[in-house]
Amino acid sequence: MYYDPRKGDHGLPHNPWTALVTPRPIGWVSSRNPDGVPNLAPYSFFNAAATHPPFVMLSSTPRKDSLTNIEATGVFAINIVGADLAEAMNRSSAAVAPEVDEFALAGLTARACRSIDAPCVAESAVVIECILNRVVSLEPKSGLPCNTHIVFGEVTGIEIADHVLRDGRVRTDLIRPLSRLGYMDYAVTDTTFEILRPMS
């Protein structure tokens, strides 16, 4: 099949777009509003954006509490979602008022980050602490309405739990990160293999 996503003429009962670019890592974004209320929300349009120095990016559609908090405070953390935290992650995705603490809603422990003034998920095996670099609002050349904002975060601290380290390497199979597929489908990475790059 072929379709024009600007017209949405795929003829399927559900939009296939998010089922095509998968698996997508989940950026579990923790922040705090200016009044001090913690916020926690999962973003599946998230990834690493640079290596030296490290940056991350996440996409907010539409403008959500996380983005408002990040712009107001200039900091946020990404908490990696292990398979054991899948249900808590899902509970934190509920659309609730800004004054609701999603850490409490999800039954999680909020603790302070080390390099920034923001909370993080104590139960997460990996926490990536960030300062806001910039927000880019997308403007489609097609003229279609768009309320998507890309957040670029500069990484200021990384915490890795000792139990996922083996022989000086991070073991993805021990983190068992959750990823988003299409629709309401998820996957867990617990099987990995190595392929070495060609020498020439």
Solvent accessible surface area in square Angstrom, and as a share of the most:
residue,aa,sasa,rsa
1,M,162,0.72
2,Y,198,0.75
3,Y,36,0.14
4,D,19,0.10
5,P,101,0.64
6,R,158,0.58
7,K,156,0.66
8,G,41,0.40
9,D,82,0.42
10,H,35,0.16
11,G,76,0.73
12,L,77,0.38
13,P,122,0.77
14,H,119,0.53
15,N,92,0.47
16,P,12,0.07
17,W,125,0.44
18,T,44,0.26
19,A,33,0.26
20,L,113,0.56
21,V,83,0.47
22,T,52,0.31
23,P,89,0.56
24,R,18,0.07
25,P,51,0.32
26,I,6,0.03
27,G,0,0.00
28,W,0,0.00
29,V,0,0.00
30,S,0,0.00
31,S,0,0.00
32,R,62,0.23
33,N,22,0.11
34,P,101,0.63
35,D,129,0.67
36,G,36,0.34
37,V,36,0.21
38,P,30,0.19
39,N,6,0.03
40,L,0,0.00
41,A,22,0.17
42,P,31,0.19
43,Y,10,0.04
44,S,20,0.13
45,F,83,0.35
46,F,16,0.07
47,N,74,0.38
48,A,75,0.58
49,A,48,0.37
50,A,48,0.37
51,T,93,0.54
52,H,173,0.77
53,P,79,0.49
54,P,50,0.31
55,F,39,0.16
56,V,6,0.04
57,M,45,0.20
58,L,2,0.01
59,S,17,0.11
60,S,1,0.00
61,T,74,0.43
62,P,69,0.43
63,R,108,0.40
64,K,88,0.37
65,D,44,0.23
66,S,1,0.01
67,L,1,0.00
68,T,69,0.40
69,N,7,0.04
70,I,0,0.00
71,E,75,0.34
72,A,60,0.47
73,T,54,0.32
74,G,24,0.23
75,V,22,0.13
76,F,0,0.00
77,A,0,0.00
78,I,0,0.00
79,N,0,0.00
80,I,32,0.16
81,V,1,0.01
82,G,6,0.06
83,A,21,0.16
84,D,122,0.63
85,L,15,0.08
86,A,28,0.21
87,E,120,0.54
88,A,8,0.07
89,M,6,0.03
90,N,82,0.42
91,R,114,0.42
92,S,2,0.01
93,S,63,0.41
94,A,51,0.40
95,A,112,0.86
96,V,48,0.28
97,A,43,0.33
98,P,77,0.48
99,E,120,0.54
100,V,50,0.29
101,D,44,0.23
102,E,8,0.04
103,F,4,0.02
104,A,75,0.58
105,L,76,0.38
106,A,1,0.01
107,G,65,0.62
108,L,21,0.11
109,T,73,0.42
110,A,44,0.34
111,R,80,0.29
112,A,75,0.58
113,C,12,0.07
114,R,194,0.71
115,S,59,0.38
116,I,19,0.09
117,D,113,0.59
118,A,3,0.02
119,P,4,0.02
120,C,0,0.00
121,V,0,0.00
122,A,39,0.30
123,E,73,0.33
124,S,11,0.07
125,A,18,0.14
126,V,16,0.09
127,V,1,0.01
128,I,27,0.13
129,E,4,0.02
130,C,0,0.00
131,I,65,0.33
132,L,47,0.23
133,N,61,0.32
134,R,144,0.53
135,V,41,0.24
136,V,63,0.36
137,S,57,0.37
138,L,82,0.41
139,E,154,0.69
140,P,56,0.35
141,K,211,0.89
142,S,61,0.39
143,G,64,0.62
144,L,82,0.41
145,P,128,0.80
146,C,57,0.34
147,N,75,0.38
148,T,19,0.11
149,H,20,0.09
150,I,22,0.11
151,V,0,0.00
152,F,59,0.25
153,G,0,0.00
154,E,52,0.23
155,V,19,0.11
156,T,60,0.35
157,G,20,0.19
158,I,102,0.52
159,E,44,0.20
160,I,60,0.30
161,A,28,0.22
162,D,120,0.62
163,H,117,0.52
164,V,0,0.00
165,L,64,0.32
166,R,108,0.39
167,D,151,0.78
168,G,80,0.77
169,R,160,0.58
170,V,72,0.41
171,R,94,0.34
172,T,54,0.31
173,D,38,0.20
174,L,62,0.31
175,I,21,0.10
176,R,100,0.37
177,P,30,0.19
178,L,10,0.05
179,S,11,0.07
180,R,47,0.17
181,L,50,0.25
182,G,3,0.03
183,Y,98,0.37
184,M,150,0.67
185,D,73,0.38
186,Y,79,0.30
187,A,36,0.28
188,V,55,0.31
189,T,49,0.28
190,D,69,0.36
191,T,113,0.66
192,T,77,0.45
193,F,168,0.70
194,E,119,0.53
195,I,138,0.70
196,L,142,0.71
197,R,216,0.79
198,P,119,0.75
199,M,194,0.87
200,S,144,0.93
